Amino acid sequence: MEAGVLSRESGASQSDGVSSEGSSEGITREQAVIAYTLTSAYAEFQEKEKGTLEPGKLADIAVLSHDIFTVPIPELPKTMSVLTLVGGKVVYKAKAANIN
């Protein structure tokens, strides 16, 4: 997520030194979340079972340390999972977290 969003929102320099500001190659934060959820489910032919939060669908959930839709770009790479549920079971829980 970070690479696509950074190139679009921050005008980050690419390895060749050319600024990508205003680049049409980057994606928005919302597009990144859709790519990781609905689009991934679609690629697996599983969009009727998962990919969106709807009654009757599978819902693995990650609680993040930052709001990825509003956190400043430089802070985005510091976002970590605080709690992760898969199949309704906790598979990861941070010992201590600074939740913003």
N, C-alpha and C positions, 0 to 999 in steps of 0.2 A: 504494500500500500504506500509506504513512505516514498519510494522512488518516483512513482507516477504522480503523486500529489505534490511532492517537492518540486518537480520540474514544471508543473503547471502554476502553482501558487506563489512560489518564492523567486522565480527567475533564476534558479540555481544554475551555476555554470556547469557545462558538460565537460568531459575529460579533454575535449579538443579546445576548450576555452571559449566556446561560443555560448552566449547566454541563451537560455531557453525561455526567457520572459515572453509571455504572450504565445508560447508554443501551443500548437494544436495537438501535440503529441502527448501532453500530460492529461491527467484525468482529475476530476473533482473528488472530494472525499466521499460524497454520496455514490459516485460511480465506482469507487474502489470497494466500498462495502457491498454494493450490488454484485460486483465481479466475484467477490469472495463468497457470497451467499447464493443468491438466485442463479447467477450464471454458472457457478460450479455445479449446482444441483441439476441444471439444464444439461450440462455437458455429460452428466452421469445418467441422463434420462430419469431423474428422480424428482423433477420439479413438482410433481403432485404429492410427494411425501415430505419434502424439505425445501429449504431455500428462502422461505418467508415465514413470518410469525402469524400463523392462522390456526384456528381450532382443528384438531385432528392431525396436524403435521408434526413431525419430529422437530425438536428444538434443543439443540446443543447451545449452551450459552456461555459467554465469557464476560465477566464483569471487569472492566478496565480501570486503570488508575487515573486516567484522564478522559475527558469528553473529546473523542477524536474529531468531532465536528466543529469544536470551537477552540481547542488548544492552539496556542501560537505555533507556527510551523517549526521553529527551532526545538520546541518541546515534544513534537510528535514522535520522534524516534525513542523518546524516554518512556513512552506508554508501555505499561506492563499489565499482565493479567493478575488480578487480585483473587479471582475465583473463577473456576471453570467447571461446568457441568456437562457431562456427556451421558446421554441415555437416562437422564434424570438423576445421575449419581455424581457427587463431587469427586472430580479426578485431580483437582489442584486447588489448594487454598494457601495464599501467601501467609507467612508467619506474622508479619507486621507490614502495614501499607500506609502510605500517605495518600489518601484519596482526595482528589481535588474536585 
